[in-house]
C-alpha cells in the first residue's frame, strides 16, 4: 500500500501554517542550490537530454546539488554507460501552471525524456482540480508531439480541502496515466513521505537518504526507456 496518509497529515500542517501567515499563495522559498534551476538551462551539449520538470522536490530543496534526485540519476546514468545529460528544471513553489509556462525553454535541445513532478503545490493551495489536469495534459501532449518520452509521477493532496478534493486530485494522475505512451509512477514520495528520518526538518522534503530512495524508484521507471546508443539528434530537436 502507498504511504499516503502520513504524507497527507504532514501536508495539512504546512497548509495550515501557510494560511495563518497570508491570504495569498505561499511565497516561494529557494535554497542556494535551487536558485540555479530558475535560470534557463544550458543547451550547450551534443548529448541527448533527460529533463526533470518539477517543484522543490525535483530542485532538491534543503540538499546539496549532488544530492538532488536528478543529480543522483545523472550519476547512475554515467556509472552504467548511458550517454545522457540530465537537466534539473525544478523550481521551488512551482505549480502545474508554472511548469507549463516554462515548458518550451525547458525542452530546448535534444530532449529524449521528460520526467514530470508537479502538482504538490497545487494541492497545498487547493487549486481547481480541472486546471491541474488541463495543465498536466498540455505538458504531456506538447512533449509527446516532439517525440519525447514522458514519465509522470503522481502526488497526493492534503486532507484540508475535504475527502472529495483529495480523491479528485488523486484521480487526475490515474486518468493521465491512461494516456498513450505515458510511463506512470503512482506516488513520487512512496516509502519516504511521513517518515521523519527520511525528511529534512520541515517534514516535507526528503533528506539525502530519502532522495536516494526516491531516485531508486524513479530509476526503475526510466531505465527501461533508455538506449545506450541513442544515436544522432532527432530532426525535431531544437
Secondary structure, 3 states (H helix, E strand, C coil): CCCHHHHHHHHHHHHHHHHHHCCCCCCCCCCCCCHHHHCCCCCCCCCEEEEEEECHHHHCCCCCHHHCHHHHHHHHHHHCCCCEEEEEEECCCCCHHHHHHCHHHHCCCCEEEEEEECCHHHHHHCCCHHHHHHHHHHHHHHHHCCCCEEEEECCCCCHHHCHHHHHHHHHHHHHHHCCCCEEEECCCCCCCCCCHHHECCCCCCECHHHHHHHHHHHHHHHHHHCCCCCCCCCCCCC
